[in-house]
Amino acid sequence: MNTKVPEGVITIPAIAEDGTLYPVEKLKAHVDALFHLAVSVFVFDGDHLLIQQRAADKYHCGGQWANTCCTHPHWGENLQDCAERRLQEELGFSLPLTEMRVEEYFAAVDGGLHEHERVTLYRGQADKAFLKVRPNQAEVSQTRWITAEELKREMAHSPEAFTPWFHIYLDRFPTLVL
């Protein structure tokens, strides 16, 4: 399989049937529902989770609430480095992250796109009194802290306000203990 990436094309690791990785353009992965790698970060202060509302003009799920941050590694990028990079890019801060588990899921998202992911979940601890969150407005419209119980109530009342993958995470981890 050809793993050379054309210059200037943003690619992510897709997963072949035999488990090997190959580069694919990010949007193609979502259009064709290709199985691919991803990371999701959950930053806590005690029992409060930092969540973000995705910027309204994101290519899918704009304006919906999601976990602290998530993304796809670039082709050849280490997953831990990816999670740390994206936390800084989206929210403007860094902190130590611990890998918690790997999950797989499939979800239809808006615009006829799909997420078919093997996602590595990372957890970070922060003190919200001292954490300086500086959202990148191209990625994140706002952030807030929420408990698992508050999140369950809000998702039940306004399910459309939350991303499909955030629903999946809360279904699998109702207390947000990853």
C-alpha positions, 0 to 999 in steps of 0.5 A: 500500500502506498503510504507517501503523502502528497505535499500540502495535503492534510492526511490522517491515519486510516485503518485497513482491514488487516489493521495496518495504517495508511494515509487518507485526506481527512474529509475523505475519511468522513465522507466515505466513513473510513475507519481512522484514528482519533484522540479525545481529551477530557480535562477535569477539576474534581467532578467538573469536566471542561466542555467546549461548544464547537465554533458555528462554522466547523465543517461538521457539528458546528455549534454543538457541545463536545468534550474538552477537545478532540481531533485526528493525528496527522499522518506519522504523529504520535497520539499523545503528541496529537492530544497535547497539540490539540489542547493547546491549539483549541483551548490555549493551554497545556497540562499533563495528559494520561491515556485512559483507554481506547474506544471504537465507534461509528456515528453519523454527523451532519452534512452526510458525514460520518465518524468511524473512529478508533479513539484514544481517550486522554484525561487531564487534571486542572484547577479551574481557579488557576487554569487560563482557557483561551479558546481559539475562536476558529475552533471553539465558541465557548467553554464551561465546566459541568458535572456528569449529572448536569450533563446527563440532564442537559443531554436528555433535555436538548440532545441536539445541542451535543455532538454524536460522539459526546452522547456515545461517551456519556452512554459508555461512561455515565459518571465520566469515569474513563 
